[in-house]
């Protein structure tokens, strides 16, 4: 009952602030993170072990939702554009971190560059009406690729830290990861060709939405278990499960069933806990150096992204750049994993954490400013 009480307080307060932020024109998860920051000073005796489990379930469902937003074909097509952009962005962020680490190359630069290269899928979805549906899949693809890569990079650095000088386990782990992801994609291709009709007809015979959701949860948790066992983060298995369950494979009706239930469970229960937990564990430092770090990072990312994904008009190019340069809450988790594992220094962890939050706010604010500009332009034309 004590845990249920804490969960109730966190969800209620997180959703209250989420609604306030939505009314101000900002993403709801910023309100949920803020709620966690405020509650960190109040819920001192909270049982942290149980809350960690619920927060991890929140990440699991968020990655499933991200997978359901795109199809393998869209990810493959958009990946041709976003992979080079991610490589350029990562290289730029790596160079930016060097002056702040005394020009010394270490795990700090590698991990922080990965954190600073991410994009926020919720921000991308919020800005889609500004840069159009044709660019949405590209921006979502970048968000997914950057989040998966940041998790992969931090776990690689943890493994190198655990077995210094011995790269055999790392190479073996990379091969396992490649075989697992490649096998899942190949299975999806084969099923889509040979068994799509059978799967669609079988799911249509199910009498309830809960049955479809139950089968999907068995499938997604199985992939998450395998993903964790081979050394990847369990949430990547959830993302792959969502990626496979596209409407072309399971049918539009079953897909809509799944989206409805997953969205309700994710954004009604587990996502508020995950975001509030990130706020509860938020650590940073406020100084001129930290603010200078963020301003340099965001300015470079925005200009770089806007230039690569430019449009014929400047406002659209800026919003596209803001969508790509929206950082992401997952960066807070990656930073926490690196810091707890001893491969990320406290100073760089604090700087990267604040950059994640300020980057999300900056991109959302830029989107609102462009929206206001377009409204005034339309009114003037009218």
C-alpha positions, 0 to 999 in steps of 0.5 A: 500500500505504501508503494501504491500511495507513492505511485498515486502521488507521482502520477497525479502530480505529474499529470497535473503539471503535464496539463499545465505545460500542454496549455503553455504550448510545451510537451507534457513530459516536461511537466512530468520531469518538473514534477519529479524535480519538485517531488525529489525534495518531498518524497525522501523516504520513497522505496527507490528499488520498486520505483526503479522497476516501474520507471524501467517499465515506462521506458519499455513501453515508450520504446514500444510506442516509438517502434509502432510509429514507424515501419521497417520500410520507412526506417530503412528509407529514412535511415539512408538520410539520417545515418550520415546526419547522425555520423556528422552530428556525433563527430561535431559533438565529440569535437565540441566536448574536447575543450570542456575535458581539457582536450583529453579524449576519454569515455566522457567525450564518447558518451557525452557526444552520444547524449548530445546527438540524440533527438526527442521523438515527442518533440518531433511529433509535436513539430510535425505540423510545421515541417510536414508529414513528408519529413516526419519519418526522417525526423522520427528515424533520426530520433530512433537511431540516435536513441538506440546508438546512445544506449549501444555506445554507453553499454560498449563503454561499460564493457570496456571499463569492466574488461580493460585490455580484453576486447574479445567479449566486446567483439563477441557482444557486437556480433551477437547484437548484429545477429539478433537485430539482423535476424529480427529484420529478416524474420519480419521480411519473411513473415511479411511475404509468406504469412501476412494473410494468415497472421491478419486472419488469425488476429481477426478471429480474436474477440477482444482487444485485450487478446491482441494486446496480450499476445503482443506483450508476450512477443515484446517481453520475449524480445526484451528478454533476449535483448537483455541476455545478449548484452543489449538494453531490454528496451531495444527488444521492445522497440523491435517488437513495436517495429514489427507490428505495423499495419501492413502485417497485422491489419489496420483494425488490429493495429488500431486496437494495439495503438489504442491500448498501448498509448493508454497504458504508456502515456496514462500510467508508465510514461509519467512515472518514467519522466518523473523518475528522471526528474527525481534523479536529475543532477546538474550544476549551474555555472557560467561554464555549463550555460556556455557549454549548452549554448555552444552545443545547441547553436552548432547542432541547430545550424548543422541540422538545419543546413543538412535537412534544409527546405526552400524557406528558412522557417521550415528549415529552422523547425526541421533543424529544431526537431533533429536538435531536440536532444531527448529524455533518454539522454538523462538515462544514458548519462545516469547509466554511465555515471553509476557505472563509473565511465562518466565523470560527475561534472560531464554527467551534470553538464550533459543532463542540463543540456538535455533539458534545456535543448528540449525547451529550446526546440519546443520554444523555437517551434512555438515562435515559428508557429506564431510567425506563420499565424501572423503571416497568414493573418497579414496575407488575409 
